[in-house]
Structure formats: C-alpha cells, structure tokens
Amino acid sequence: MPLQATITQSGTWAKGIVVFFSAMVPLIENKGSIILAAALNLKWYIAYLGTTIATFLPVPFLLRNSRKKLAGLRRFGPISAIMAHVDAFAKKHAAFLHRRGCMALALIISIPFTGIGSWAGVLLADILKLDPKRAAVAIFAGVVVSGFLTTVGVYGLFLGVRQLLHFW
C-alpha cells in the first residue's frame, strides 16, 4: 500500500505525528504543515499546537550553534542558495532590521506566506548578531502569530469549500 494511502487511512495519532515532523522541516515549517493537517482532517487546535511546538523545537539548538554551523551550511550546495536569499533579504532591509532588531524579526516571521520561518529567522538573528535569548523569544512570537494566521486562513478556506460542496 502506498505511503499516501497509509497516512490518510490511519488514526489521528499517526496523522499528528506526520504533521509534527513535517513542521520541523525547513521551508515547510508550520505554514505547510497546517495545510497538510487540514488535508488530513485533523482538528484545528491539534494542528496549531503541534505545528507551533514542532516549528520552534529546533530553534534553541540552532541558535546555540548558529555561528559555527551556519558557516558550514553556506558552503553546502542546495542550502547555500536559500542562505543567499536570506542574506539578500537582510541586506535589502538592513536599516529596518538593525533599527528594530527583535521586533522586526518577529514581524518578518509572523507573515505567513513569505517563506521566512523559524529556520530563516535563526539565519537573520545570526546576520544581525542578536542576543540568542531575545532572538528565541522573537522567533517564538513570530511562529505563534504565523501559525494562528495560517490556521485561520487554511481551516477557514477548507470549511468554506466543504460547505460549498455540501450545498451542491
């Protein structure tokens, strides 16, 4: 049986675990995982809490070792392109980012469809040389707001489409 059929026919716990681990993947994070959770018919609060925790879980470890690890990742093929994109973003908005620091970091992460989430937030915190504790709080705030906006948007859209299809 294909993996897709196995996941869609399994129970809530198995679906929740798939959504949880997908939220830890860079660029997917809570934005893509909430869409996956809605497609798998998980309750909105399970999706929101699980993806928020899973998206933030790697952040303290990334912040602790960001200087050494990020220097090595800049030389790694596929990731170097993503890091170049984040570097270009930081250079383009350097004045705003340096002036507002952690508040800007939280704001940038909280916008749900920018492609900048917690992993890119760690990169921005490293580029701006922010205090790791303050950066972690800002990243968590951004993840919470982004997850809320994405949950409301995705589950609202899924509910609307289901009601429309049920009406016909």
C-alpha positions as CSV (number, residue, x, y, z in Angstrom):
1,M,0.0,0.0,0.0
2,P,1.4,3.4,-0.9
3,L,2.6,5.7,1.9
4,Q,0.0,8.4,1.0
5,A,-2.9,5.9,1.3
6,T,-1.5,4.6,4.6
7,I,-1.3,8.1,6.1
8,T,-4.8,9.1,5.0
9,Q,-6.4,5.9,6.4
10,S,-4.5,5.9,9.7
11,G,-5.7,7.3,13.0
12,T,-5.4,10.8,14.5
13,W,-2.1,9.9,16.3
14,A,-0.3,8.8,13.1
15,K,-1.6,11.8,11.2
16,G,-0.5,14.1,14.1
17,I,3.0,12.6,14.1
18,V,3.4,13.1,10.3
19,V,2.3,16.7,10.7
20,F,4.5,17.2,13.7
21,F,7.7,16.0,12.0
22,S,6.9,17.8,8.8
23,A,6.7,21.1,10.8
24,M,10.4,20.6,11.7
25,V,11.5,20.7,8.0
26,P,13.0,24.0,6.8
27,L,10.7,26.0,4.5
28,I,7.7,23.7,5.2
29,E,7.5,24.6,8.9
30,N,4.1,25.4,10.3
31,K,2.8,27.0,7.2
32,G,3.0,23.9,5.0
33,S,2.2,21.5,7.9
34,I,-1.1,23.3,8.8
35,I,-2.2,22.8,5.2
36,L,-1.2,19.1,5.4
37,A,-3.1,18.8,8.7
38,A,-6.3,20.3,7.2
39,A,-6.0,18.0,4.2
40,L,-5.7,15.0,6.7
41,N,-8.8,16.2,8.6
42,L,-7.0,16.9,11.8
43,K,-8.7,19.3,14.3
44,W,-7.5,22.9,14.0
45,Y,-6.3,23.1,17.6
46,I,-4.2,19.9,17.3
47,A,-2.7,21.3,14.1
48,Y,-2.0,24.7,15.6
49,L,-0.4,23.4,18.8
50,G,1.5,20.6,17.2
51,T,3.0,22.6,14.4
52,T,3.8,25.6,16.7
53,I,5.8,23.3,19.1
54,A,7.4,21.4,16.3
55,T,8.4,24.5,14.3
56,F,10.0,26.1,17.4
57,L,11.7,22.9,18.7
58,P,14.9,23.1,16.7
59,V,15.3,26.9,17.2
60,P,17.2,26.8,20.6
61,F,19.7,24.2,19.2
62,L,20.2,26.2,16.0
63,L,20.7,29.4,17.9
64,R,23.2,27.8,20.3
65,N,25.4,26.6,17.5
66,S,24.4,29.0,14.7
67,R,27.8,30.7,14.2
68,K,29.8,27.5,13.5
69,K,27.0,25.5,11.8
70,L,25.8,28.3,9.5
71,A,29.3,28.9,8.2
72,G,29.5,25.3,7.2
73,L,26.0,25.3,5.7
74,R,26.9,28.3,3.5
75,R,29.2,26.0,1.5
76,F,26.6,23.2,1.1
77,G,25.0,23.2,-2.4
78,P,21.2,23.4,-2.1
79,I,21.2,25.2,1.2
80,S,23.7,27.9,0.0
81,A,21.0,29.2,-2.4
82,I,18.5,29.6,0.4
83,M,21.1,31.2,2.6
84,A,22.0,33.6,-0.2
85,H,18.3,34.5,-0.5
86,V,18.1,35.3,3.3
87,D,21.4,37.3,3.1
88,A,20.0,39.3,0.2
89,F,16.8,39.9,2.2
90,A,18.8,41.1,5.2
91,K,20.9,43.4,3.0
92,K,17.8,44.8,1.3
93,H,16.1,45.6,4.6
94,A,19.2,46.2,6.7
95,A,18.2,49.6,8.0
96,F,14.8,48.4,9.2
97,L,16.2,45.2,10.7
98,H,19.0,47.0,12.6
99,R,16.7,49.7,13.9
100,R,14.0,47.4,15.2
101,G,16.0,44.2,15.9
102,C,13.9,41.5,17.6
103,M,10.6,43.2,16.8
104,A,11.5,43.2,13.1
105,L,12.5,39.5,13.4
106,A,9.1,38.6,15.0
107,L,7.2,40.7,12.4
108,I,9.0,39.1,9.4
109,I,8.5,35.5,10.7
110,S,4.8,36.2,11.5
111,I,3.9,37.0,7.9
112,P,2.6,33.6,6.9
113,F,3.5,33.5,3.2
114,T,6.9,35.0,2.9
115,G,8.8,31.7,3.1
116,I,10.7,33.0,6.0
117,G,10.1,31.0,9.1
118,S,11.9,29.9,12.2
119,W,15.0,28.5,10.3
120,A,15.4,31.7,8.3
121,G,14.7,33.6,11.5
122,V,17.8,32.0,13.0
123,L,19.8,33.0,10.0
124,L,18.6,36.6,10.3
125,A,19.3,36.6,14.0
126,D,22.8,35.4,13.2
127,I,23.3,38.0,10.5
128,L,22.1,40.8,12.8
129,K,24.1,39.3,15.7
130,L,21.1,39.4,18.0
131,D,21.2,38.1,21.6
132,P,20.2,34.4,21.3
133,K,17.6,34.6,24.2
134,R,15.9,37.7,22.8
135,A,16.0,36.2,19.3
136,A,14.4,33.0,20.5
137,V,11.6,35.0,22.1
138,A,11.1,36.9,18.9
139,I,11.1,33.8,16.8
140,F,8.6,32.1,19.0
141,A,6.3,35.1,18.9
142,G,6.6,35.1,15.1
143,V,5.8,31.4,14.9
144,V,2.8,31.7,17.2
145,V,1.3,34.6,15.1
146,S,2.2,32.9,11.8
147,G,0.6,29.6,12.9
148,F,-2.6,31.5,14.1
149,L,-2.9,33.4,10.8
150,T,-2.2,30.3,8.7
151,T,-4.7,28.1,10.8
152,V,-7.4,30.7,10.4
153,G,-6.8,31.1,6.7
154,V,-6.4,27.4,5.8
155,Y,-9.2,26.0,8.0
156,G,-11.5,28.8,7.0
157,L,-10.8,28.0,3.3
158,F,-11.3,24.3,3.8
159,L,-14.5,24.8,5.8
160,G,-15.8,27.2,3.1
161,V,-15.0,24.7,0.3
162,R,-16.6,21.8,2.2
163,Q,-19.8,23.8,2.9
164,L,-19.9,24.9,-0.8
165,L,-19.5,21.3,-2.0
166,H,-22.0,20.1,0.6
167,F,-24.5,22.7,-0.6
168,W,-24.3,21.5,-4.2
